[in-house]
Every structure is written in C-alpha cells, then in structure tokens.
Amino acid sequence: MSEWVDPRHPVTSAVTALARELADPIRLTALQLLAIEGPHTLSQLADALGVTTPRLGNHLARLRTAGLVEVEHTGRHAVYRAAAPGLGDVLTALSRYAHADPEAGPRRAGATADATRTCYDHLAGRLGVAVFGALVRRGALTDDGRSLGPDPTLFGELGVDLAAVDPGRRKLATACLDRTWRLPHLGGALGRSVLDAFLDQGLVAPAGGRDVTVTAAGAERLPVLLPGFTPS
C-alpha cells in the first residue's frame, strides 16, 4: 500500500478519526461549545443543545474515547472540557470553509436578513462575529477571546475606555459560540462595553426584543472599524 494512503499513518488516522466524530451534529456542536466557550457541566451542555442528558452522555462518552474531551468530577457535577489542543481553531476554520463567516455565504435557516442581535448583554449575529474577528486579527484579544491581546488599541477605536471597564464578578472576556454563524462573538464585561459604546455612538439602535439594527451612522463607520463588514 502506498505511504500516501496508509490509514495507519498517525496523521491520517487522527484526521479521519476526528472527521468521524464531527459527522454527528450533536457531537460537533458539543465540541464547538467546549472548545470555544470553555468547560460545561453535562446539564449545561444538554440545555444548550436541547437534548436529554442520557442521549448527550452517550455522545460525550464517545468523544472521551476518541480523546477529544475529558471530564472532571466535582462533587455531584461532571465538568467536560476540550482535550485536544487547537481544536477551537480547527472548528472555526471548518465553519469558515462552510461559508458561515459574516462576510459571505449562506445563513442558518431562520436567520434574519441582517442577523444582528444581542446575546444577553453583548452583540451577537453577524456584527458580533465581525467585532470578535477584528479584535483577534488586530491583537486586541487573544485567539481564544478570553483576555486582552498585546495591542488593545482597537477597543479605543470602537469607543471602549478599557480603564473604565469593571468586570466585577463576571469574566472580563469570553468567546461565546454564535448560534447563527457558528463562530465566536465577544461576551463578558468587554462584550457588554462594546455594545454600550455602539449604542452611545448611535452606530446601532434597539429594534425590539434582542434585535438591533445598524443605523445610518453605523453603516458609514462600522466598515471602517471592521474591514470586511458590510451592513445588509
């Protein structure tokens, strides 16, 4: 057998094993949540995915066997986390390959035309994902979206005074998996501060419920701040 198609080759076997696990939507989404948002309990994952804990438990057991997740028992809770280094980057790259990025490609069924909305108290949807991507590319956030990067100046350009951000008991920054685009958007205290700054500057405006709309001022300014983002 040619060495190019040898299924026993460690790289080939690792990639094909990962592909088998990602072929199921429950396992794929569970891995995305764990790799992008961080550890979850079994009940948190089940609530997020809308499946029963026994059904999810079977999938998580398979992911553990594959070496993709690990579990730690704390009291009565089982806390799951991604075990494979770089898994978040792989899943994000696959989402972009599937044209789920905010600049181009089909949206999930049922998504609104602009898909700009809030998730709790921070921006989500196409605009939220674009903000996160720009912050990471400019070095304002680390790749995992959980702390400030080496060059946080983009926050100032977005209107956020970092010295005034007080996280209190919450996390400063989190990478939150966007349910429409299947890519991360910015949560935590910084995510709230970005939304507040956009509202204060009149770049976005509430549109009822969790929806927001890009204003005329935002349509002019946001593409400058976030190259590649165009209001639709």
C-alpha positions as CSV (number, residue, x, y, z in Angstrom):
1,M,0.0,0.0,0.0
2,S,1.3,3.5,-0.8
3,E,2.5,5.5,2.1
4,W,0.3,8.3,0.9
5,V,-2.9,6.4,1.6
6,D,-1.8,4.3,4.5
7,P,-4.7,4.5,7.1
8,R,-2.3,3.6,9.8
9,H,-0.2,6.7,9.4
10,P,-0.6,8.7,12.7
11,V,-1.7,11.9,10.9
12,T,-4.1,10.2,8.6
13,S,-5.7,8.2,11.4
14,A,-6.0,11.2,13.6
15,V,-7.7,13.3,10.9
16,T,-10.1,10.5,9.9
17,A,-10.9,9.8,13.5
18,L,-11.8,13.5,14.1
19,A,-13.9,13.5,10.9
20,R,-15.9,10.6,12.1
21,E,-16.8,12.4,15.4
22,L,-17.6,15.7,13.6
23,A,-20.1,13.9,11.3
24,D,-22.7,13.9,14.0
25,P,-24.4,17.4,14.7
26,I,-24.7,16.8,18.4
27,R,-21.0,15.8,18.9
28,L,-20.0,18.7,16.5
29,T,-21.9,21.3,18.5
30,A,-20.8,19.9,21.9
31,L,-17.2,20.1,20.7
32,Q,-17.7,23.7,19.5
33,L,-19.2,24.8,22.8
34,L,-16.4,23.2,24.8
35,A,-13.6,24.4,22.5
36,I,-14.8,27.9,22.1
37,E,-16.7,28.7,25.3
38,G,-14.8,26.5,27.7
39,P,-15.8,23.9,30.2
40,H,-19.5,23.0,30.7
41,T,-21.3,20.6,33.0
42,L,-23.4,17.9,31.5
43,S,-26.6,19.7,32.3
44,Q,-25.3,23.0,30.8
45,L,-24.4,21.2,27.6
46,A,-27.7,19.4,27.4
47,D,-29.6,22.6,28.0
48,A,-27.6,24.4,25.3
49,L,-28.1,21.6,22.8
50,G,-31.7,20.9,23.6
51,V,-31.1,17.2,24.2
52,T,-31.6,14.8,27.1
53,T,-28.6,14.2,29.4
54,P,-28.7,10.4,28.7
55,R,-28.5,11.0,25.0
56,L,-25.8,13.6,25.3
57,G,-23.9,11.3,27.8
58,N,-23.6,8.7,25.1
59,H,-22.1,11.2,22.7
60,L,-19.7,12.5,25.3
61,A,-18.6,9.0,26.2
62,R,-17.7,8.5,22.5
63,L,-15.8,11.8,22.4
64,R,-13.9,10.8,25.5
65,T,-12.9,7.5,23.9
66,A,-11.7,9.5,20.9
67,G,-9.5,11.6,23.2
68,L,-11.4,14.8,22.2
69,V,-12.9,15.7,25.5
70,E,-12.0,15.0,29.2
71,V,-14.2,15.1,32.3
72,E,-13.5,16.1,35.9
73,H,-15.9,15.2,38.6
74,T,-16.5,18.0,41.1
75,G,-19.0,16.9,43.8
76,R,-22.1,15.8,42.0
77,H,-21.2,17.6,38.8
78,A,-19.3,16.2,35.8
79,V,-17.4,19.1,34.1
80,Y,-16.4,18.5,30.5
81,R,-13.7,20.3,28.6
82,A,-12.0,20.0,25.2
83,A,-8.9,17.8,25.5
84,A,-7.4,18.3,22.1
85,P,-5.1,21.4,21.7
86,G,-6.1,23.7,18.9
87,L,-9.5,22.1,18.5
88,G,-11.2,25.5,18.6
89,D,-9.1,26.8,15.7
90,V,-9.9,23.7,13.6
91,L,-13.7,24.0,14.2
92,T,-13.6,27.7,13.5
93,A,-11.7,27.1,10.2
94,L,-14.3,24.5,9.3
95,S,-17.1,26.9,9.9
96,R,-15.4,29.5,7.7
97,Y,-14.9,26.8,5.0
98,A,-18.6,26.1,5.2
99,H,-19.3,29.8,4.4
100,A,-20.6,30.5,7.8
101,D,-18.4,33.6,8.2
102,P,-20.1,37.0,8.5
103,E,-18.7,38.3,5.2
104,A,-20.2,35.8,2.8
105,G,-22.1,32.6,2.4
106,P,-25.5,31.2,3.4
107,R,-27.0,31.7,6.8
108,R,-28.6,29.2,9.1
109,A,-32.3,28.6,8.2
110,G,-34.5,31.1,10.0
111,A,-31.8,33.7,10.5
112,T,-32.9,37.3,9.9
113,A,-31.6,39.2,6.9
114,D,-29.1,41.1,8.9
115,A,-28.7,38.6,11.8
116,T,-27.6,41.4,14.1
117,R,-28.9,41.0,17.6
118,T,-27.8,40.7,21.2
119,C,-26.9,37.7,23.3
120,Y,-27.8,38.6,26.8
121,D,-26.0,42.0,27.1
122,H,-23.5,41.7,24.2
123,L,-23.5,41.8,20.4
124,A,-24.2,38.6,18.6
125,G,-25.0,37.7,15.0
126,R,-23.1,38.9,12.0
127,L,-21.9,42.1,13.6
128,G,-20.9,40.4,16.9
129,V,-18.8,37.8,15.0
130,A,-17.2,40.6,12.9
131,V,-16.2,42.5,16.0
132,F,-14.6,39.4,17.6
133,G,-12.7,38.6,14.4
134,A,-11.4,42.1,14.0
135,L,-10.3,42.3,17.7
136,V,-8.4,39.0,17.3
137,R,-6.8,40.0,14.0
138,R,-5.6,43.3,15.4
139,G,-4.2,41.7,18.5
140,A,-6.7,43.4,20.9
141,L,-7.8,39.9,22.0
142,T,-6.0,36.6,22.4
143,D,-7.0,33.9,19.9
144,D,-9.2,32.2,22.5
145,G,-11.0,35.5,23.2
146,R,-10.6,35.3,26.9
147,S,-8.1,38.0,27.7
148,L,-6.6,41.2,26.2
149,G,-4.1,40.8,23.5
150,P,-0.7,42.6,23.1
151,D,-2.3,45.6,21.2
152,P,-5.7,46.5,22.6
153,T,-5.9,49.9,20.8
154,L,-8.9,48.7,18.6
155,F,-11.0,48.8,21.7
156,G,-10.4,52.5,22.0
157,E,-11.3,52.9,18.3
158,L,-14.5,51.1,19.0
159,G,-15.3,53.6,21.7
160,V,-14.4,51.4,24.7
161,D,-12.4,53.0,27.6
162,L,-10.6,50.0,28.9
163,A,-9.7,51.8,32.2
164,A,-13.4,52.2,32.9
165,V,-14.3,48.6,32.3
166,D,-15.1,47.0,35.7
167,P,-15.9,43.3,35.3
168,G,-16.9,42.9,38.9
169,R,-17.7,39.2,39.5
170,R,-18.0,38.3,35.8
171,K,-15.3,37.4,33.4
172,L,-13.5,40.2,31.5
173,A,-13.9,38.5,28.2
174,T,-15.4,35.3,26.8
175,A,-15.7,33.7,23.4
176,C,-19.4,32.8,23.0
177,L,-20.4,30.5,20.2
178,D,-22.8,32.3,17.9
179,R,-25.8,30.1,17.3
180,T,-26.4,31.5,13.8
181,W,-22.9,31.8,12.4
182,R,-21.3,29.0,14.4
183,L,-18.3,31.3,15.1
184,P,-17.4,33.1,18.3
185,H,-18.6,36.5,19.3
186,L,-17.4,38.5,22.3
187,G,-19.1,38.1,25.7
188,G,-18.2,39.1,29.2
189,A,-17.6,42.6,30.5
190,L,-15.8,43.7,27.3
191,G,-18.6,42.4,25.2
192,R,-21.1,44.5,27.1
193,S,-18.9,47.5,26.9
194,V,-18.6,47.2,23.1
195,L,-22.4,47.1,22.8
196,D,-22.8,50.1,25.2
197,A,-20.2,52.0,23.1
198,F,-22.0,51.3,19.9
199,L,-25.3,52.4,21.4
200,D,-23.8,55.5,22.8
201,Q,-22.3,56.5,19.5
202,G,-25.5,55.8,17.6
203,L,-23.9,53.1,15.5
204,V,-26.7,50.6,16.4
205,A,-30.1,51.0,17.8
206,P,-32.6,48.7,19.6
207,A,-35.1,47.1,17.2
208,G,-37.3,45.2,19.6
209,G,-36.5,42.1,21.7
210,R,-32.9,41.0,21.2
211,D,-32.6,42.6,17.7
212,V,-30.6,45.6,17.0
213,T,-30.2,47.5,13.7
214,V,-27.2,49.2,12.2
215,T,-28.0,53.0,11.9
216,A,-27.0,55.2,9.0
217,A,-24.1,56.4,11.1
218,G,-23.1,52.8,11.8
219,A,-23.4,51.9,8.1
220,E,-20.8,54.6,7.4
221,R,-18.5,54.0,10.4
222,L,-18.5,50.2,11.1
223,P,-17.0,49.1,7.7
224,V,-14.0,51.4,8.5
225,L,-13.6,49.9,12.0
226,L,-14.3,46.3,10.9
227,P,-12.8,45.7,7.4
228,G,-14.9,43.2,5.5
229,F,-18.1,44.0,7.4
230,T,-20.9,45.5,5.3
231,P,-24.4,46.2,6.6
232,S,-27.0,44.2,4.7
